[in-house]
Amino acid sequence: MPDLTVRDAVVAAADDLFYRRGVQAVGMDELRTAAGVSLKRLYREFESKDAIVLAVLDHRTRSWQDCVSRTVDAATTPRDKLLAIYDYLVDWTGDDAFRGCGFINTFGELGSVNLAVADAVRAHKEGFADYVARLAEDVGLDADVAPQLVLLAEGAQTMAAITQEPAWATAARAAASTLIDAGLAPRS
């Protein structure tokens, strides 16, 4: 296998295993087997399990951005683009494979003991908040509304994971719509 393919195979296998079972529950032998590479080759590509975790977080960031952006870009008006984030969450949280936010899950396992993981998760969450802020600005909302919209999205993911009920994302969409309308209402 070319190096890029080996790296991709390891990251894909690790992403799947870490998301389904947790980072600490997955051993390197299991990961090697799932990726179809030798342990020696795995360590040639990645110096440590921490390096694999960081590569998975980077992969998840790109995947999240691509999926959300596709849904947002399909909407036509600035308001619909902002609400499309919640449409994506409704679809994602309704998937049988949904296990919550992979970033929060990884942070919960490693964030207090691994500064690089904490930084990667923080950067992802800040990137999402910035994206929501840009969409909210395009709608014409005041800057203080965007953090509220982010909290609705983050809370929907958490509640849907804990309760295994995707209805939380639907409720977050309705609340976001109300918040947008209130933010656009004329003030007396």
VODREN-567564 format. One line per 4 residues: number of its first residue (from 1); their letters; for each residue x, y, z of C-alpha. Coordinates in steps of 0.001 Angstrom, whole numbers, plus 500000, padded with zeros to 6 digits. Layout:
# VODREN-567564
NUM> A> X Y Z ~ ...
//
This chain:
# VODREN-567564
1> MPDL> 500000 500000 500000 ~ 501205 503530 499301 ~ 501854 505541 502460 ~ 498794 507762 502021
5> TVRD> 496537 504736 501679 ~ 497980 503134 504824 ~ 497485 506358 506779 ~ 493939 506669 505474
9> AVVA> 493176 503042 506367 ~ 494495 503477 509897 ~ 492612 506748 510413 ~ 489371 505275 509037
13> AADD> 489660 502180 511226 ~ 490593 504225 514283 ~ 487761 506687 513684 ~ 485234 503860 513533
17> LFYR> 486596 501980 516553 ~ 487159 505065 518717 ~ 483679 506403 517953 ~ 481906 503115 518643
21> RGVQ> 483931 501954 521660 ~ 486060 504816 522959 ~ 489729 505592 522507 ~ 490957 503876 525645
25> AVGM> 489004 500675 524957 ~ 490782 500117 521625 ~ 494206 498500 521659 ~ 496839 498870 518978
29> DELR> 496572 495193 517951 ~ 492846 495589 517372 ~ 493431 498782 515425 ~ 496164 497145 513337
33> TAAG> 493843 494266 512486 ~ 490943 496548 511587 ~ 493203 498667 509352 ~ 494759 495618 507716
37> VSLK> 498354 496646 508415 ~ 501183 495203 510445 ~ 501957 496694 513836 ~ 505396 497644 512531
41> RLYR> 503825 499508 509590 ~ 501299 501207 511846 ~ 504091 502578 514051 ~ 506058 503619 510972
45> EFES> 503098 505797 509967 ~ 502177 507014 513458 ~ 504664 507391 516296 ~ 502035 506755 518981
49> KDAI> 498379 506181 519699 ~ 498164 509890 520573 ~ 499274 510724 517027 ~ 496493 508515 515689
53> VLAV> 493935 510205 517952 ~ 495018 513620 516650 ~ 494824 512390 513037 ~ 491313 511082 513719
57> LDHR> 490257 514425 515208 ~ 491631 516219 512150 ~ 489736 513798 509890 ~ 486546 514325 511900
61> TRSW> 486877 518093 511629 ~ 487155 517924 507844 ~ 484300 515411 507623 ~ 482055 517494 509909
65> QDCV> 482777 520657 507933 ~ 482067 518912 504623 ~ 478790 517361 505794 ~ 477442 520501 507445
69> SRTV> 478570 522727 504563 ~ 476839 520515 501987 ~ 473562 520815 503893 ~ 473966 524553 504450
73> DAAT> 474967 525202 500829 ~ 471814 523431 499595 ~ 469619 525989 501381 ~ 468700 529166 499536
77> TPRD> 468149 532017 501996 ~ 470535 533112 504753 ~ 467911 532139 507383 ~ 467456 528690 505820
81> KLLA> 471234 528244 505636 ~ 471512 528884 509370 ~ 468640 526502 510135 ~ 470204 523893 507831
85> IYDY> 472738 523188 510578 ~ 469868 521813 512638 ~ 468489 519919 509633 ~ 471846 518184 509437
89> LVDW> 471682 517417 513160 ~ 468186 515948 512784 ~ 469465 513561 510103 ~ 472707 512716 511915
93> TGDD> 471196 512111 515350 ~ 468577 509858 513745 ~ 471246 507560 512310 ~ 471505 504204 514100
97> AFRG> 475289 504644 514313 ~ 474996 507990 516157 ~ 476918 507907 519458 ~ 477131 511612 520192
101> CGFI> 479789 514110 519310 ~ 483086 512325 518707 ~ 484954 515419 519869 ~ 483157 515574 523198
105> NTFG> 483533 511814 523617 ~ 487285 512027 523004 ~ 487647 515090 525211 ~ 485809 513261 527995
109> ELGS> 488292 510412 527804 ~ 491535 512296 527222 ~ 491044 516049 527450 ~ 492145 516391 531047
113> VNLA> 495361 514436 530510 ~ 496295 515249 526920 ~ 496787 518909 526084 ~ 497063 518253 522337
117> VADA> 493681 516489 522325 ~ 492130 519292 524381 ~ 493551 521859 521946 ~ 492272 519945 518898
121> VRAH> 488776 519633 520357 ~ 488778 523297 521386 ~ 489863 524361 517892 ~ 487077 522293 516339
125> KEGF> 484421 523741 518633 ~ 485707 527292 518117 ~ 485684 526718 514356 ~ 482049 525617 514508
129> ADYV> 481151 528634 516646 ~ 482855 530934 514121 ~ 480954 529273 511270 ~ 477626 529762 513063
133> ARLA> 478567 533389 513799 ~ 479217 534039 510090 ~ 475879 532486 509127 ~ 474086 534457 511841
137> EDVG> 475716 537669 510625 ~ 474535 536888 507084 ~ 470988 536673 508445 ~ 471405 540063 510104
141> LDAD> 471460 538882 513709 ~ 473337 540614 516507 ~ 476610 538929 517487 ~ 475221 537802 520857
145> VAPQ> 472731 535449 519162 ~ 475356 533175 517587 ~ 476626 531667 520883 ~ 473031 530860 521792
149> LVLL> 472568 529068 518481 ~ 475794 527130 519066 ~ 474554 526039 522487 ~ 471339 524746 520927
153> AEGA> 473321 522675 518412 ~ 475756 521337 520994 ~ 473002 520593 523491 ~ 470978 518760 520849
157> QTMA> 473918 516461 520110 ~ 474484 515728 523782 ~ 470831 515095 524653 ~ 470273 512970 521535
161> AITQ> 473274 510824 522453 ~ 472315 510389 526092 ~ 468620 509716 525490 ~ 469013 508061 522077
165> EPAW> 466228 510352 520909 ~ 466824 512427 517763 ~ 463805 514574 518683 ~ 466234 516804 520601
169> ATAA> 467685 518022 517305 ~ 464178 518785 516035 ~ 463491 520732 519237 ~ 466777 522614 518826
173> RAAA> 465794 523550 515268 ~ 462457 524907 516477 ~ 464179 526870 519253 ~ 466742 528223 516775
177> STLI> 463946 529360 514476 ~ 462263 531172 517371 ~ 465571 532733 518395 ~ 466249 533924 514844
181> DAGL> 462766 535427 514567 ~ 463177 537192 517896 ~ 466574 538502 516844 ~ 465138 539934 513644
185> APRS> 462016 541432 515199 ~ 461824 545225 515230 ~ 462701 546674 518611 ~ 460592 549331 520184
//
